[in-house]
Amino acid sequence: MLEKIDELKRRTIDVLEKTKKEKTKYAEERKKVDTYFVESSKVNNLKEWEEFLIAFEKNIKEE
């Protein structure tokens, strides 16, 4: 489980880095993914976090 959390954290950081130049465009997504990142040690929502991250990554690639 810790490996999955580490993987999601790395992917979250990558997504935040990729979208940092367009903070206003991705403001809501960045806020939500950041919330998942912060709460990862408190709540077991890995599946929801991963699904959101996949959708966010796909959205970035399409543009």
Secondary structure, DSSP 8 states (H G I E B T S, - for coil): -HHHHHHHHHHHHHHHHHTGGGTTTTHHHHHHHHHHHHHTTT---HHHHHHHHHHHHHHHHH-
